[in-house]
Each structure stands twice: as structure tokens, then as C-alpha cells.
């Protein structure tokens, strides 16, 4: 998702799909990238779960169930992750719909808060882990009521679509993913996560924007033109609201947690106390190296906020069809799959943040290129829309941006894995990922909020707007923001970027949580 770069997405947990192109603030960078990348937190927990099985397996061997025996569980996980992606995709498409209706950027800033809970979920994750009804099931105690609320909320929104969309329920699904599958198939949980959320995000964003557009439907899907698309926002929300309610009811009634079967043993899960988990988080963040690193993560993306949060909306404002921008995400999927694999070869060494530092100024320059693209867009518009070469320019710009974005993301994740205390790796990495996400969210919200105050307008002719005159923009606040953000970004890169690189020179002991290595260590749940 950090918020989306001008063509999203997202995460962001930091997962998120090959986000939708040019969706202004649909997801943070990590949100978006991790939907197409393995989830480190999930893999940490999976490895811990596997280690827990080892000692028992030495005493009691059970014939493996095989993939065929657990196909139903895998398909259920995949479906649950698709449901997760639907609200995320809708949250990414709503800003483009709002922009096409000429809402203010202040309203866009308000809507951007919908992405904050996804980045702050670490604050309530200990509650999800520790409080539940044992007879009903540890994960179902949260999954069922949360998905019911989502379904009912979607039905309500289908009638009152001026309200805002909310997203949660991923913590419970992630936890259940580790205990639903047997030891030999637990690795499929990460695959279900990536594929399911990517598919859900695509359905809720790219497909929805295409079917909601009257122009797209009339041009490609209809023989007789109509004034509306095949699907309206109300229709889409109503349909998925019903799907959420029906599927949640079936899961609540028919699916048992930790059910034993052929090749599976009942998983005994330990639960760390809520206060102990919060104490552990506090002990981690108050360490000097971690505190410094978190401060740098919270400020590193200020220079990208105008380009990431506002550019897509400005293109829609300039007349670029929102569904065309969304469809540009499709050819980016292969690139977004290959980039992490290629970049990881350069971040596998002892200094992964060097890649982050080197990619930083190039991403800033691409932000200026986005501003130039927005400025040129009105002059390139033709009677029948925009020429093919225009979309080619947009696609190339997005591809270059993705290279820098993924370089910074992969480097950051590699460093998180490198410094995290192995005894509390899950909590440690989740904390760092949460701070990274938040470091992208708040600058994007501020950038959206400041567009209107920085914009200068004058009344055309003798009459002001209140008296029936027209208002002309003399200075667009987006261009002011673009320049200011690049200046801030370059300042950060020169002064604080080197400080971030020097953190790699700290000894491993500087990153170890002391309370985790005393006589009564805190354990990661």
C-alpha cells in the first residue's frame, strides 16, 4: 500500500497485490508489494510452528496427509484471503471515483484515513491473539464477527455510498492459516495469502472500475450505449456484502478449528499475555538503535508523498479515464513478480540499506517526472481521448517508479530480517513493518490535505463565483508540493540517509532486546 504511489497499492500486513496503476492513495508501498511477495511475518510464525512439531514427531509419526487431503483447507484459506482483498481494492478505487465527481482534496485526505488501521494493527493484534472463546475457536472468535460486520457494513454502504469504507479481519485469518494446514503443507499459507489478496484486490479495484465505467462498457462490452456502467458501486457493495454474510455463516457452522484428521495432529497453541506482549513491544522500541531506525522510517517517505498520493488524482482531474489507469496495472504484474527476485540478489549481503540509499534520489526524480506528466496531460488530450503513445509514456513512468520502489522495499525488508532478534522475530519484524507502513501513510494524508490550501485561484471577469462567475487556477498546489517534497527528500537523503546507512555498522548485540535475554525472557507468541 505507505500509501500508494500514484499507481497503486499497498500494503502492507503489508501485502498487497500488484496494485492498481495510478490509484492515488490506495495502499502503502509495503502493502502493495507484499501481496506479491512472501509474508515474512507469516513465514516466521510458520517456522516456529514447524519447530514445535519436531519434538512430537520424533515420538509419534503420522502418515502425511498430502496436498490432496487438505485441498479443502487450502481453498478455504484462498477464499478468505480473496475476501480480504475486496475491501482493500474498493478502498483503492473509491478515491478515483470521488475525484471524477470533483470532490475536494481535503475530502480525499479524510478518506485516506481508511488505510491507517491496516498499518496500525499491531496495536490490537495482542488482543486478537489472547482473547477468544475456546469452545467456538481461537480464530473464529474474531473472524466470524468481523466478517459479519464487514458484510453488514457493505450492505449499509450499498444504500448510503457516501459513507467511508473500513477494512480489518486479516489478523485472525493469518493466525488460522498456520494451524489449519498440516506441517508439510503449512508453506501453502503464504501462497494463499499472496494469490488470494492479489485476486481480491484485482476484483475490488481493476475489475470494478472497468465495469463501473460507462465509457469502458459501451466501448468494449455493449452493442447499445447506456449512461451507466454494467455495475454500480451500490451493486458491487450489495453483492459482496451478501457473499461475506453467507460465507461467514458457513465457516461458523461447518468449519472446526484444529480439527484432527489423517496426517494432522491437534496443534497446542501458546498464548502470551496481552500486557506481556505490549511490554515486549515497548522494550523493543525504546532500544536506542531501534528508536533511531523507527524515527528514520517515519520520515523517509516525506519526499515521495506528493507523487504517491496526488498524481493519480490529478491525472483523473485532467481527464484521463480512471478505468484506463486501473487497467495499466495488468501489464505490470510480471515486472512486480520479477523485481523482488532480482533485487534480493543485491540485498542479501551485510549492507542491504545501501540499495535503499542508492535508489532514494532516483525515486525523487521520478516524482518530478510525474509532475511534468500531469502538466503535459491536458495538451496531449485529443477529441477521442488520449493517444496510445500517451499511455505508453505513463506505463514506462510507472515501470521506472516500480524499480525504485521495490529496490527500497526489498532492501528495507532484508534489513528488518537481518537485525530482528531471532527469539522474538515475529513481534520484532511486525513492529518494524508497522512503523514502515505508518511512515508512508501520514505523509500521504498531509499531502492530500495541503493541495487546496497551496492552490491559488482568481475569479474570471468581474463576477466572483458566488455571483455566477468562474474561478481560474493560477497556481496548482500539486506543483508546489512536488517541488517542496523533492527538496525535503533530498535534504533527508543528504543528512539522515547516511545515518540510516551507518546503522548497518552496529553490532548484532545493539539490536537485541535485553529483557528477552535475561533469566525470565519474554517469549514471542
Secondary structure, DSSP 8 states (H G I E B T S, - for coil): -----S----B------S--TT-TTSS-HHHHHGGGS--HHHHHHHHHHHHHHHHHHHH------HHHHTHHHHHHHHHHHHHHHHHHHHHHHHHHHHHHTT--HHHHHHHHGGGHHHHSTHHHHHHHHH---TTT-TTHHHHHHHHHHHHHHHHHHHH-TTS------HHHHHHHHHHHS-GGGTTHHHHHHHHHHHHHHHIIIIIHHHHH-HHHHHHHT-SS--SS-SS-HHHHHHHHHHHHHHHHHHHHHH--TT---TT----------HHHHHHHHHHHHTSHHHHHHHHHHHHTTGGGHHHHHHHHHHHHHTT--HHHHHHTTGGGHHHHHHHHHHHHHHHSSS-THHHHHHHHHHHHHHHHHHHHHHHHHHHHEETTEE-HHHHHHHHHHHHHHHHHHHHHHHHHHHHHHHHS-GGGHHHHHHHHHHHHHHHHHHHHHHHHHHHHHH-EEEEESSS-GGGT-EEEEEE-HHHHHHHHHHHHHHHHHHHTHHHHHHGGGS-GGGGS-GGGSSTT-----
